[in-house]
Amino acid sequence: MSARRISAVAAVFFIPVFALASPASTELGPGSSPVPIWPIPREAKFEQKRLLLTNAAIVVPQGDERAQMPGKLLAELIEDQFMVVIPVVAGPAPAGKTPVFVGEISSPVIAAAAGPGVSQGNPRPEGYQLQIGADRAVIAGCDYRGTLYGVSSFIQLVHPWGHQSVSVWRATIRDWPFLPIRWVHVFVPGKQMLPYARRYMRDFLLRYKFNGMIMEVGGGMRLETHPEISVGWRRTVSEWYAYGDTIGKTGEGIPLGTANRFAASCHFGVGGGAYIEKEDLKNLATLADQYGLEIIPEVQSLTHCYYLTAAHRELAEDPDMAWPDSYCPSNPDSYKLLFEVLDEYIDVLHPKRVHIGHDEWRADAFCPRCRGKDPGELYAQDVLKIYRHLKEKGIETWMWGDHLVDWHNRF
């Protein structure tokens, strides 16, 4: 997408939070924010008192490792941010310790600690109740994500106490999301960016309670079915870098097509301009799931298809371009190739929905197969072919909508 499109998407993600959030009550002390948690909780009461965690233990449910993940995450966050270790124990709270109960309300140990004010449906899905009192704390989630979000709020109330300990502001919070979909748009990271991707998911997306990523994948993973696509993508990006700044050469921020046609933006950040291994992407998806993040793979189709046409110029809609940006929607071989790539990503990520791109299509009806056809009809038929392929697998189809918007790119 262009910089203007990215800015617009960011506005969609963040404006509702500002518009819908309502303030909670009570200042914590001189110079502190009246509401020290972001996003601002739905219901919150803060006290100017602390619960010391000098002799604390994080208590998690017994048995299920996934149910224990939020509690272990809290311990990890305190270790990394404050260099303080708080032990994690499964089952009843140990005697003589300040317990911090962390888990889903479906767990008997968490339900007993939380009391009757929270259930799997109360306050709401992805909701939680946080109680920090004089002698213990309880983070009770309606579900897995709700528990994670309770941890995200709790850690924002933690602060240093002395040189080797921490304390947490006392508070009572009931919170649940304003919007069911809270996603960001990212590129699949390159090999060297994988450690940062983990920190970004844990320390930004989870902390601020996002629940998904539209992740553009393209040629950014080594494809077993078509290794020439991954290699072709890496070669194409290296050629773009060698070509250099395009502003002085074309007057635009991207290379242009035949007859100076404005082309789709390049997205050379996908895979860091190269590709990662299949295991890398699987591990990234596992981490995302642990952090409550759904990955919606964006497999660009019709347009932004440099990764396909670099290795298969015979499928390009405008083969005379130095770097063709679109495949021919009238060529059945285009879909044979696209569906094989799609299916490989589906086998790796097992998504509930796939994003098919479809923004900035400007190569309409260039080739002999398409010449004379209606671009809007070509576009619609392309969408329907991919939709049917995904529907057969029980997968939802998502796409950008700029070609459906009046006074923008509408046909």
PESULMO-V946722 format. One line per field, one symbol per residue. phi: phi as a letter, one per 20 degrees, with the letter a starting at -180 (. if undefined). psi: psi as a letter, one per 20 degrees, with the letter a starting at -180 (. if undefined). burial: b if it has 9 or more other ideal C-beta (glycine too) atoms within 8 Angstrom, else e. Layout:
# PESULMO-V946722
phi = ???
psi = ???
burial = ???
This chain:
# PESULMO-V946722
phi = .fgffffffffffeggfffdfdfednfergmefgceccffffcbcddecddfdgcecedcffnffffeggffffffffffeclcddfdcdoffffndeedfcrfffegfffffeneebbfdceagmebcdccdfcaccddefbffgfgfffffgffeebfcmecbcccffacccbbffcfdcdcdcegffgfefffgfffffecffgdmfcacfdfdleecfeffbfffffffffffffffffnfegfecmcebfdegllffdffelfffmmnbbdegfgfffffffgffemdeedfddgcmcldgfeffecffeffcffffcfdbeefedgfgfgfgfffgfffffedlfebcedmmdlecdfleegfegnefgffgffffgfffgffffgemdfdcbfdfeddgmcdff
psi = qrhggghgghhgghghghhhpqqarpqhrpiqqhnjppqpqgpqpqqlqqopkhlrppprqqeohhhighghggggghghhilpppqpqpbqpqqiqopnporqiiphhgghhhaiiqahjogrqjrrppoobhjrqpooqhagghgghgghgghiiqqqobhkrrrppprpppqqqhphonrrprqpqrgiighhhghgggifgghjkqjrpoopgcjjqophhmhhggghggggghhghhhapighhijrjqqrapkkpprqqhliipjkjcqrrghghghghgggghjkpppnponpqgrkkhhgihimhiiqhmiiqgnpiqroijohhghggghhgghghghgilqhqppjdkqlojkplgrhhipiqphhgggghgghghghghhhjkpqpqrqjhjjpqjdjq.
burial = beeebbeebeeebeebbeeebeebebebeeeeebbbbebbbebbbbbeeebbbbebbbbbbeeeeebbbbbbbbbebbbeebebebebbbeebeeebbbbbbbbbebebbbebbeeebeeebbbebbbbbbbeeebbbbbbbbbbbbbbbbbbbbbbbeebeeebbbbbbbebbbbbeeeebbbbbbbbbbebbeebbbbbbebbbbbbbbbbbbbbbbbbbbeebeebbbbbbbbbbbbbeeeebeeebeeebbbbeeebebbbbbeebbbbbbbebebbbebbebbeebbbbbbbbbbbbbbbbbbbbbbbebbbbbebebbbbbbbebeebbebbbbbbbbbbebbebebbbbbbbbbbbbbbbeebeebebeebbebbbebbbebbbeeebebbbbebbebeeebee
